[in-house]
Amino acid sequence: MKINWGTSIVIAIAAFMAFILFFVIKMSTNSKYDHDLVATDYYKNELAFQKEIDKEQNLQLLNKPVKVDITEKGIFVIFPNELPSDKIEGKMFLYRPSNEKLDLEIPLVVSSNILFLPKKDLVGGRWNIAIDFTCNGIAYLYKQDLLL
């Protein structure tokens, strides 16, 4: 049996459609490829955005900024000396944009103005860090993207 060019085009288009359909089904059913929003309650968080802006402006008023250093051992968060370490209270949020299951919320335990987070607790890749803390009644917010 001889296949003409019209039949060949139909077979090629059907094969391409099957190929695309296979990958769509594979990506949507495999949990390995789950991609979530950064926050499940995104719209509720958006309403509190002005408070975040005010906290970030308070952080900019400090003489020295909060500094995040990534080393082989882990992540060091260094708070300015003008903030007494015994008065710093708050939480550190580590968001993994590609996988909500890896998100972490850690209460701040600061000693000598340094907070340490071991690298063994984190998977390599992109992370969003947000440190929401108060010191002497003033609220601060530090945000940064990290690549481990």
Long-range contacts (C-beta under 8 A, 24 or more apart in sequence): 34-99, 34-100, 34-101, 35-98, 35-99, 36-99, 36-100, 37-100, 38-95, 38-97, 38-128, 39-95, 40-100, 51-139, 52-141, 54-139, 55-132, 55-139, 55-140, 55-141, 56-140, 56-141, 56-142, 56-143, 58-138, 58-139, 58-140, 58-141, 59-140, 59-141, 59-142, 62-140, 66-131, 66-140, 66-142, 68-129, 68-142, 68-144, 68-146, 70-119, 70-146, 70-148, 71-119, 72-119, 73-116, 73-118, 73-119, 74-116, 74-117, 74-118, 74-119, 74-120, 74-121, 75-116, 75-117, 75-119, 75-122, 75-129, 75-146, 76-114, 76-115, 76-116, 77-114, 77-115, 77-116, 77-117, 77-131, 78-113, 78-114, 79-110, 79-113, 79-114, 79-115, 80-113, 81-113, 83-113, 83-135, 83-136, 84-135, 84-136, 85-110, 85-111, 85-112, 85-113, 87-135, 87-136, 88-113, 88-133, 88-134, 88-135, 89-133, 89-134, 89-135, 90-131, 90-132, 90-133, 90-134, 90-140, 91-131, 91-132, 91-133, 92-117, 92-129, 92-130, 92-131, 92-132, 93-129, 93-130, 93-131, 93-132, 94-122, 94-127, 94-128, 94-129, 95-127, 95-128, 95-129, 95-130, 96-123, 96-125, 96-126, 96-127, 96-128, 97-126, 97-128, 98-125, 98-126, 108-133, 119-148, 122-148, 123-148, 124-148
